Amino acid sequence: MLSIRSIDPIFNGIVTRNELDDILKHHHPKELDNKDLMPLMKRFASVQNKILIDYKGFMQWIKNNMIKS
């Protein structure tokens, strides 16, 4: 979340696909280095602009799926 705050200082919950991809791969290089995360992020893309991702929804989805696992 600290990395996202530097990109989203007003905390509106939106980042670009590339920004989120870079952040995730920076913090989890071994697990995600050669992975294509775009299909996973697609469901959180803005309807008006497919480049923008609702990272709050994305993070909530990850938390929910971690609990199930």
PyMOL commands that set and color helices and strands:
alter all, ss='L'
color gray80, all
select helices_A, chain A and resi 2-7+17-27+29-32+38-44+55-68
alter helices_A, ss='H'
color red, helices_A
select strands_A, chain A and resi 14-16+52-54
alter strands_A, ss='S'
color yellow, strands_A
deselect
rebuild
show_as cartoon
